[in-house]
Amino acid sequence: MVRLVLFNKPFEVLSQFTDRGAETARQTLSDFIAMPGVYPAGRLDRDSEGLLLLCDDGRLQARIADPRYKLAKTYWVQVEGEPDEAPIEALRGGVRLKDGMTRPARVERIDPPELWPRDPPIRVRKSVPDSWIEVTLREGRNRQVRRMTAAVGHPTLRLVRWAVGEWTLAGLAPGEWREVTV
């Protein structure tokens, strides 16, 4: 039977089980998950939070992580400023980054989601408002969402991956995980 773990990765936790070469100890998956034989299917940057899938099956791992399978990944993104229709449409149509055009994405403005407090909290500037958007991608470049929002003039302040395919963070607090049936 295939094992699949849904994990709510906290801010500043590495998406790997060991931290090689760091001068100071950083938290890794091994600080939260003691289940031999499961490995991350994809990654989530240290400064991002949210859903990380781990499994013990190479084929499933590839279907989740490999961009050629185009599995949807949904992010809740707190951005600097209040994007009007032009940056939203630019994100939807694809944005030119240094490594080429992104594929079209599903992008919507959303109300601030009910999330746990981030530790440390995001920087807040009294003179610059912030807002939330939901971005769904079917590709996975390095730091893609952050680079896309910056390219349209609304840098990312907080990034939470809410869903990967049919799996979501629902019911998982930061640092919690649960095994699901595949």
BELTAPE-V349553 format. One record per pair of residues at least 24 apart in sequence whose C-alpha atoms are under 7 Angstrom apart, sorted by the first residue. I is the first residue (numbers start at 1). GAP is how many residues later the second one is. Records with the same first field share a line. If there is no record, write none. Layout:
BEGIN
I = GAP, GAP
END
This chain:
BEGIN
2 = 54, 55, 180
3 = 52, 53, 176
4 = 49, 50, 51, 175, 176, 177, 178
5 = 48, 49, 50, 172, 173, 174, 175
6 = 45, 46, 47, 48, 171, 172, 173
7 = 44, 45, 46, 168, 169, 170, 171
8 = 42, 43, 44, 161, 164, 165, 166, 167, 168, 169
9 = 40, 41, 42, 43, 165, 166
10 = 39, 40, 164, 165
11 = 35, 36, 37, 38
12 = 34, 35
13 = 33
14 = 32
15 = 28, 29
32 = 143
41 = 24
48 = 111, 112
49 = 110, 111, 112
50 = 110, 111, 112, 119
51 = 110, 111, 112, 117, 118
67 = 71, 72, 73
70 = 68, 69
71 = 67, 94
72 = 64, 65, 66, 92, 93
73 = 63, 64, 65, 90, 91, 92
74 = 60, 61, 62, 63, 87, 88, 89, 90
75 = 59, 60, 61, 84, 85, 86, 87
76 = 56, 57, 58, 59, 83, 84, 85, 86
77 = 55, 56, 57, 79, 81, 82, 83
78 = 52, 53, 54, 55, 78, 79, 80, 81
79 = 51, 52, 53, 75, 76, 77, 78
80 = 48, 49, 50, 51, 74, 75, 76, 77
81 = 47, 48, 49, 50, 73
82 = 47, 48, 49
83 = 71
87 = 65
91 = 57
95 = 53
105 = 30, 31, 32
106 = 29, 30, 31
107 = 26, 27, 28, 29
108 = 25, 26, 27
109 = 24, 25
110 = 24
122 = 35, 36
END
